[in-house]
Amino acid sequence: MGTPDPSYIADLVRVRAAAGALIRDEVGRVLLVRPTYKPRWDIPGGMLEAGESPRAACVREVKEELGIVAQLGDMLCVDWVPPRPPWDGGLMFVFDGGVLTAGEAGGIRLQPSELDRFVFAGPEEAEVLLPPELARRVRASLRCLAGGACYLEDGYPAG
């Protein structure tokens, strides 16, 4: 097998990728975080760094943002997000971040340069706080907790 033509490689699509954790409290509410660098709520997680797997990025980001070590379970969903200039298209992974007890949640220490607050939100509140595409992703991820992973396109079930 020979080396691929560099012009072929240069023409391949490149995508950004991010990974988040769907962390819940003991009554099933979802942990949402408020970044300091954008005007919307999010789930804990962030962008992959060069050479990093989605799972490794999620663990790293949760530790950086919340000061806790995520005990990630299975991947719940992957969502293809179409290009929205200035951003290229992307793949957004959501992993099962498990359930935090009240004591564990009390150990959350926000990184002030990235986050200014967090909240555990029920489904209706999450729908209001999150941008629509992320609200769809979280809703699908909650459904996938009971039935395995799912594939989305812009937050909608594909196929």
C-alpha positions as CSV (number, residue, x, y, z in Angstrom):
1,M,0.0,0.0,0.0
2,G,1.5,3.3,-1.1
3,T,1.4,6.8,0.4
4,P,-1.8,8.7,-0.4
5,D,-1.5,11.7,-2.7
6,P,-1.1,14.9,-0.5
7,S,-3.6,16.7,-2.8
8,Y,-6.2,14.1,-2.1
9,I,-5.6,14.4,1.7
10,A,-5.8,18.2,1.4
11,D,-9.3,18.0,-0.2
12,L,-10.8,15.8,2.5
13,V,-13.3,17.3,4.8
14,R,-12.0,18.4,8.3
15,V,-14.3,18.7,11.2
16,R,-14.1,20.1,14.7
17,A,-15.0,17.8,17.5
18,A,-16.2,18.3,21.1
19,A,-17.3,16.0,23.9
20,G,-19.6,16.6,26.8
21,A,-20.8,14.7,29.8
22,L,-24.5,14.2,30.7
23,I,-24.2,14.4,34.5
24,R,-27.4,14.0,36.6
25,D,-28.3,14.5,40.2
26,E,-30.1,11.9,42.3
27,V,-33.5,13.1,41.1
28,G,-32.5,13.0,37.4
29,R,-31.9,16.7,36.7
30,V,-29.1,17.5,34.3
31,L,-26.0,19.5,35.2
32,L,-25.7,22.6,33.1
33,V,-22.8,25.1,33.2
34,R,-22.7,28.8,32.3
35,P,-19.5,29.6,30.4
36,T,-17.9,33.0,30.9
37,Y,-16.9,33.2,27.2
38,K,-20.3,32.7,25.5
39,P,-23.9,33.9,26.3
40,R,-25.5,30.5,26.7
41,W,-25.7,27.5,29.0
42,D,-23.9,24.3,28.1
43,I,-23.2,20.8,29.4
44,P,-19.7,20.2,30.9
45,G,-17.1,19.3,28.3
46,G,-15.3,21.0,25.5
47,M,-13.2,20.8,22.3
48,L,-10.8,17.9,21.6
49,E,-7.1,18.8,21.5
50,A,-4.8,17.5,18.8
51,G,-4.4,13.7,19.1
52,E,-7.0,13.4,21.9
53,S,-9.9,11.0,21.9
54,P,-13.4,12.2,22.6
55,R,-13.5,10.3,25.9
56,A,-10.1,11.7,27.0
57,A,-11.2,15.2,26.1
58,C,-14.4,14.9,28.1
59,V,-12.6,13.6,31.2
60,R,-10.0,16.4,30.9
61,E,-12.6,19.1,30.4
62,V,-14.8,18.0,33.3
63,K,-11.8,18.0,35.6
64,E,-10.6,21.4,34.4
65,E,-14.1,23.0,34.5
66,L,-15.6,21.4,37.6
67,G,-12.6,20.1,39.6
68,I,-14.0,16.5,39.6
69,V,-12.9,13.3,37.9
70,A,-15.7,12.2,35.6
71,Q,-16.6,8.5,35.8
72,L,-17.8,8.3,32.2
73,G,-20.0,5.5,31.1
74,D,-21.0,4.7,27.5
75,M,-21.3,7.2,24.7
76,L,-24.9,8.2,24.5
77,C,-24.9,10.1,21.2
78,V,-22.9,11.7,18.5
79,D,-24.4,14.7,16.7
80,W,-23.2,16.0,13.3
81,V,-23.4,19.8,13.5
82,P,-23.4,21.4,10.0
83,P,-21.1,24.3,9.2
84,R,-22.2,27.6,10.6
85,P,-19.7,30.3,9.7
86,P,-17.2,30.9,11.0
87,W,-17.3,27.3,12.3
88,D,-16.7,24.2,10.1
89,G,-19.0,21.3,10.6
90,G,-18.5,19.2,13.7
91,L,-19.0,16.0,15.6
92,M,-20.4,16.5,19.1
93,F,-20.1,13.4,21.4
94,V,-22.1,13.1,24.6
95,F,-21.1,10.5,27.2
96,D,-23.0,9.2,30.2
97,G,-21.5,11.2,33.1
98,G,-23.4,9.3,35.7
99,V,-25.2,10.5,38.8
100,L,-23.7,12.8,41.4
101,T,-24.8,12.6,45.0
102,A,-25.5,15.8,46.9
103,G,-22.2,15.4,48.6
104,E,-20.3,14.9,45.3
105,A,-22.1,17.9,43.8
106,G,-20.9,20.0,46.8
107,G,-17.4,19.2,45.7
108,I,-17.7,21.0,42.4
109,R,-15.2,23.8,42.1
110,L,-15.8,25.9,39.0
111,Q,-12.8,27.2,37.1
112,P,-13.6,30.9,37.2
113,S,-11.8,31.7,33.9
114,E,-14.3,29.3,32.1
115,L,-17.5,29.0,34.2
116,D,-19.4,31.4,36.4
117,R,-22.1,29.0,37.7
118,F,-23.8,25.7,37.4
119,V,-27.3,24.4,38.0
120,F,-29.1,21.0,38.0
121,A,-32.1,21.5,35.6
122,G,-35.1,19.5,35.0
123,P,-36.1,18.8,31.4
124,E,-38.4,21.8,31.0
125,E,-35.8,24.2,32.5
126,A,-33.0,22.7,30.4
127,E,-35.1,23.3,27.2
128,V,-35.3,27.0,28.1
129,L,-31.7,27.5,29.2
130,L,-29.9,25.6,26.4
131,P,-29.7,26.7,22.8
132,P,-32.2,24.7,20.7
133,E,-29.6,22.4,19.0
134,L,-28.0,21.5,22.4
135,A,-31.4,21.1,24.0
136,R,-32.3,18.5,21.3
137,R,-29.0,16.7,21.9
138,V,-29.5,16.6,25.6
139,R,-33.1,15.3,25.1
140,A,-31.9,12.6,22.8
141,S,-29.1,11.7,25.1
142,L,-31.6,11.2,28.0
143,R,-33.6,8.9,25.8
144,C,-30.5,7.0,24.9
145,L,-29.7,6.3,28.6
146,A,-32.2,3.5,28.5
147,G,-31.7,2.3,24.9
148,G,-28.1,2.6,23.7
149,A,-26.3,5.2,21.6
150,C,-27.9,7.3,18.9
151,Y,-26.8,9.3,15.9
152,L,-28.1,12.8,15.3
153,E,-27.8,15.4,12.7
154,D,-28.1,19.0,14.1
155,G,-29.8,17.5,17.1
156,Y,-32.4,15.6,15.1
157,P,-32.6,11.8,14.7
158,A,-31.2,10.8,11.3
159,G,-32.6,8.3,9.0
